[in-house]
Amino acid sequence: MVIRRRTHLASWIVCPMIEIDEELCKGCGICESFCPMKVLETSDKINRKGYYVPEATKEDECVGCRLCELLCPEFAIMIVNE
Protein backbone atom coordinates (compact mmCIF):
# COMPACT_ATOMS: atom_id res chain seq x y z
CA MET A 1 0.00 0.00 0.00
CA VAL A 2 1.39 3.40 -0.97
CA ILE A 3 0.34 6.27 1.22
CA ARG A 4 0.48 9.79 -0.12
CA ARG A 5 0.51 12.92 1.97
CA ARG A 6 0.53 16.62 1.27
CA THR A 7 3.53 18.70 2.33
CA HIS A 8 4.62 22.31 2.01
CA LEU A 9 7.59 21.45 -0.23
CA ALA A 10 5.78 19.46 -2.87
CA SER A 11 2.20 18.98 -3.84
CA TRP A 12 2.36 15.23 -3.16
CA ILE A 13 5.08 13.01 -1.75
CA VAL A 14 4.99 9.24 -1.93
CA CYS A 15 5.72 7.72 1.45
CA PRO A 16 8.09 4.76 1.64
CA MET A 17 6.68 1.27 2.04
CA ILE A 18 8.20 -1.03 4.65
CA GLU A 19 8.43 -4.66 3.61
CA ILE A 20 9.34 -7.21 6.29
CA ASP A 21 10.23 -10.79 5.44
CA GLU A 22 8.77 -12.38 8.54
CA GLU A 23 10.54 -15.71 8.00
CA LEU A 24 14.00 -14.08 7.96
CA CYS A 25 13.32 -12.02 11.09
CA LYS A 26 14.79 -13.26 14.36
CA GLY A 27 12.94 -10.77 16.56
CA CYS A 28 16.03 -8.94 17.83
CA GLY A 29 14.23 -5.57 18.03
CA ILE A 30 17.08 -3.52 16.54
CA CYS A 31 14.75 -2.03 13.93
CA GLU A 32 12.30 -0.94 16.61
CA SER A 33 14.99 0.54 18.84
CA PHE A 34 16.70 2.64 16.18
CA CYS A 35 13.67 3.90 14.24
CA PRO A 36 13.65 7.67 14.88
CA MET A 37 9.90 7.88 14.19
CA LYS A 38 9.00 4.72 16.18
CA VAL A 39 7.17 3.31 13.15
CA LEU A 40 7.89 -0.35 14.00
CA GLU A 41 6.52 -2.26 16.98
CA THR A 42 6.56 -5.89 18.02
CA SER A 43 3.45 -7.67 16.80
CA ASP A 44 1.60 -10.71 18.09
CA LYS A 45 2.66 -12.68 14.99
CA ILE A 46 5.16 -15.49 15.46
CA ASN A 47 7.21 -16.77 12.54
CA ARG A 48 8.14 -20.42 11.94
CA LYS A 49 11.29 -20.01 14.04
CA GLY A 50 9.20 -18.90 17.03
CA TYR A 51 10.18 -15.22 17.00
CA TYR A 52 7.80 -12.30 17.39
CA VAL A 53 8.16 -10.18 14.27
CA PRO A 54 7.80 -6.41 14.02
CA GLU A 55 5.08 -4.64 12.11
CA ALA A 56 4.81 -1.10 10.79
CA THR A 57 2.05 0.34 12.96
CA LYS A 58 2.64 3.95 11.85
CA GLU A 59 3.84 3.43 8.27
CA ASP A 60 2.50 6.85 7.22
CA GLU A 61 5.02 8.48 9.59
CA CYS A 62 8.04 6.76 8.00
CA VAL A 63 10.57 9.29 6.67
CA GLY A 64 12.52 6.73 4.65
CA CYS A 65 15.80 7.04 6.55
CA ARG A 66 16.42 3.29 6.02
CA LEU A 67 17.99 2.76 9.46
CA CYS A 68 15.85 -0.32 9.98
CA GLU A 69 16.92 -1.72 6.62
CA LEU A 70 20.62 -0.96 7.17
CA LEU A 71 20.81 -2.24 10.75
CA CYS A 72 18.80 -5.46 10.37
CA PRO A 73 21.34 -8.29 10.84
CA GLU A 74 19.14 -10.73 8.93
CA PHE A 75 18.33 -8.39 5.98
CA ALA A 76 14.64 -8.96 6.69
CA ILE A 77 13.53 -5.35 6.07
CA MET A 78 13.37 -3.52 2.78
CA ILE A 79 12.21 0.05 2.19
CA VAL A 80 10.51 0.59 -1.17
CA ASN A 81 10.00 4.06 -2.61
CA GLU A 82 7.44 4.04 -5.39
Residue pairs with C-beta under 8 A, 6 or more apart in sequence:
1 17
1 59
2 14
2 15
2 17
2 82
3 15
3 59
3 60
4 12
4 13
4 14
4 15
5 12
5 13
5 15
5 60
6 12
6 13
7 13
14 81
14 82
15 59
15 60
15 62
15 64
16 62
16 63
16 64
16 79
16 80
16 81
17 59
17 79
17 80
17 81
17 82
18 39
18 40
18 56
18 59
18 62
18 68
18 77
18 78
18 79
18 80
19 77
19 78
19 79
19 80
20 53
20 54
20 55
20 56
20 76
20 77
21 76
21 77
21 78
22 45
22 47
22 53
22 76
23 47
23 48
23 49
24 74
24 75
24 76
25 47
25 51
25 53
25 54
25 74
25 76
26 49
26 51
26 73
26 74
26 76
27 42
27 47
27 51
27 52
27 53
27 54
28 73
28 74
29 42
29 54
30 68
30 71
30 72
30 73
31 40
31 54
31 67
31 68
31 71
31 72
31 77
32 38
32 40
32 41
32 42
32 54
34 67
34 68
34 71
35 67
35 68
36 63
36 65
36 67
37 58
37 61
37 62
37 63
38 58
39 56
39 57
39 58
39 59
39 61
39 62
39 68
40 54
40 55
40 56
40 57
40 68
41 54
41 55
41 57
42 52
42 53
42 54
42 55
43 52
43 53
43 54
43 55
44 52
45 52
45 53
45 55
46 52
46 53
47 53
56 62
62 79
64 79
64 81
66 79
68 77
68 79
69 77
69 78
69 79
